């Protein structure tokens, strides 16, 4: 009887190990392409806490350099962003983050307020892919569970998130060398959450005019009930934790930000005593020039633009009185290493451009 029990346990353990290995093998690694899919998980590799957490979509992770914030003010920060991050995903990422650390400041980019339901964010297949990018990288917690519930389309199943092998099993016939190379671990693709690009593709007035001409205006300029609900939950959570919440709109022109939307956010911020910065109107203060400081015609900033934004935030955080940690260990050592890696990566990208 005892031998049968041992055999049964052994078979069960081996089966679980095989299933876990298969799951790891078929899940996307986001190394060769779509590397932004690896961003969410990189937060868990951090070894020190942060004074500032930025939350939001690509207008966060492509537009601000935490290294520049550090060099300007000695303030530690991290960008918890991912492509097409919705406001409910932002809220649950924030909830998860504030369960593990308490920053002085949280900065939320408000572009996602324009989406009120999962169905409103785009085609189902594309939305499901963005959901996976936002959710698969999160560690399991009540926050992840609730974010999945809030994010799922009707065509998705919680079981597929609980057991990713059910979702990705078909990839077994599409495996690439990356799936084996990065089976155990993946390379870092960001610099404290910042996704670096040093190349330049200027924004032109003709491009902007064409974008506005082709844009289908919303049937209503009023943000939806769900968007307001999650923004309010975000504000209340920060208030409960004693964290200063700041709202921002990044200086990106290829995603239209209507004046009517801006007024609603400005009014909300004023009503609740929050700072709100619309960087579309602050080029004189930041120095951001969308002819030289973008790599894709104004949708995202390149490295020079992100560094200008980081420098601006560094000065602002210093004015807020956030502690300068440049002479405090272990932050000084950790961020000296981060800066060295960042500088090497930037130099490598510039060298590649000149080849």
CORCOR-V151319 format. One record per pair of residues at least 12 apart in sequence whose C-alpha atoms are under 8 Angstrom apart, sorted by the first residue. I is the first residue (numbers start at 1). J is the second residue. Records with the same first field share a line. If there is no record, write none. Layout:
I = J + J
//
This chain:
19 = 165
22 = 165
23 = 164 + 165 + 168 + 169
24 = 183
25 = 179 + 180 + 183
26 = 165 + 168 + 169 + 171 + 172 + 175 + 179
27 = 164 + 165 + 168 + 171
28 = 179
29 = 178 + 179 + 182 + 186
31 = 178 + 186 + 187 + 189
32 = 178
35 = 189
36 = 82 + 83 + 133 + 189 + 195
37 = 82 + 83 + 133 + 134
38 = 133 + 137 + 189
39 = 80 + 81 + 82 + 137 + 189 + 190 + 193
40 = 80 + 81 + 82 + 133 + 134 + 137 + 138
41 = 137 + 138 + 139
42 = 188 + 190 + 193
43 = 78 + 80 + 192 + 193
48 = 330 + 331 + 334
49 = 76 + 101 + 103
50 = 75 + 76 + 77 + 78 + 101 + 102 + 103
51 = 75 + 76 + 77 + 102 + 103 + 104 + 105 + 322
52 = 75 + 76 + 77 + 78 + 103 + 104 + 105 + 106 + 107
53 = 77 + 78 + 79 + 80 + 103 + 105 + 106 + 107
54 = 77 + 78 + 79 + 80 + 81 + 106 + 107 + 108 + 109
55 = 79 + 80 + 81 + 90 + 93 + 94 + 106 + 107 + 108 + 109
56 = 80 + 81 + 82 + 85 + 86 + 87 + 90 + 108 + 109 + 110 + 112
57 = 81 + 82 + 83 + 84 + 85 + 86 + 109 + 111 + 112
58 = 81 + 82 + 83 + 84 + 85 + 300
59 = 109 + 249 + 250 + 252 + 300
60 = 79 + 80 + 81 + 109 + 250
61 = 79 + 80 + 81 + 82 + 193 + 194 + 195
62 = 194 + 195 + 196 + 300 + 301 + 302 + 306
63 = 194 + 250 + 300 + 301 + 302 + 303 + 305 + 306 + 309
64 = 194 + 305 + 306 + 307 + 308 + 309 + 310
65 = 191 + 194 + 303 + 306 + 307 + 309 + 310
66 = 78 + 79 + 191 + 192 + 194 + 310
67 = 191 + 192 + 307 + 310 + 335 + 338 + 339 + 342
68 = 307 + 308 + 310 + 311 + 314
69 = 310 + 311 + 312 + 313 + 314 + 315
70 = 314 + 326 + 335
71 = 311 + 314
72 = 311 + 314 + 315
73 = 314 + 315 + 317 + 318 + 324
74 = 314 + 323 + 324 + 325 + 326
75 = 314 + 317 + 318 + 322 + 323 + 324 + 325 + 326
76 = 325
77 = 192
78 = 192 + 193
79 = 192 + 193 + 194
80 = 93 + 193
81 = 193
82 = 133 + 134
83 = 130 + 133 + 134
84 = 112 + 130
85 = 112 + 130 + 134
86 = 112 + 113 + 115
87 = 112 + 113 + 115 + 227 + 230 + 231
88 = 147 + 150 + 151 + 227 + 230
89 = 134 + 147 + 150 + 151
91 = 230 + 231 + 233 + 234
92 = 143 + 144 + 146 + 147
93 = 143 + 144
94 = 234
95 = 143 + 237
96 = 141 + 143 + 144
98 = 241
102 = 241 + 243
103 = 243
104 = 242 + 243 + 244 + 322
105 = 243 + 244 + 245 + 246
106 = 238 + 243 + 244 + 245 + 246
107 = 245 + 246 + 247 + 248
108 = 245 + 246 + 247 + 248
109 = 247 + 248 + 249 + 250
110 = 247 + 248 + 249
111 = 249 + 257
113 = 223 + 224 + 227 + 228
114 = 223 + 224 + 227
115 = 223 + 224 + 227
116 = 223 + 224 + 225 + 226 + 227
117 = 226
118 = 150 + 151 + 152 + 153
119 = 153
124 = 153
128 = 152 + 153 + 156
131 = 151 + 152
135 = 147 + 148
136 = 161
148 = 161
191 = 338 + 342
196 = 302 + 303 + 346
197 = 295 + 302 + 303 + 349
198 = 295 + 302 + 303 + 304 + 346 + 349 + 350
199 = 294 + 295 + 302 + 303 + 350 + 353
200 = 292 + 293 + 294 + 295 + 296 + 302
201 = 291 + 292 + 294 + 295 + 296 + 297
202 = 290 + 291 + 292 + 293 + 294 + 295 + 296 + 297 + 298
203 = 290 + 291 + 294 + 296 + 297 + 298
204 = 291 + 297
207 = 297
208 = 253 + 254
211 = 254
212 = 256
221 = 260 + 261
222 = 260 + 261
223 = 261
245 = 274 + 275
246 = 274 + 275 + 276
247 = 269 + 274 + 275 + 276 + 277
248 = 276 + 277 + 278 + 279
249 = 277 + 278 + 279 + 280
250 = 278 + 279 + 280
251 = 278 + 279 + 280 + 281
252 = 280 + 298 + 299 + 300 + 301
253 = 280 + 298 + 299
254 = 297 + 298 + 299
255 = 299
262 = 278
285 = 312
286 = 308 + 309 + 312
287 = 308
288 = 305 + 308 + 309
289 = 305
293 = 305 + 306
//
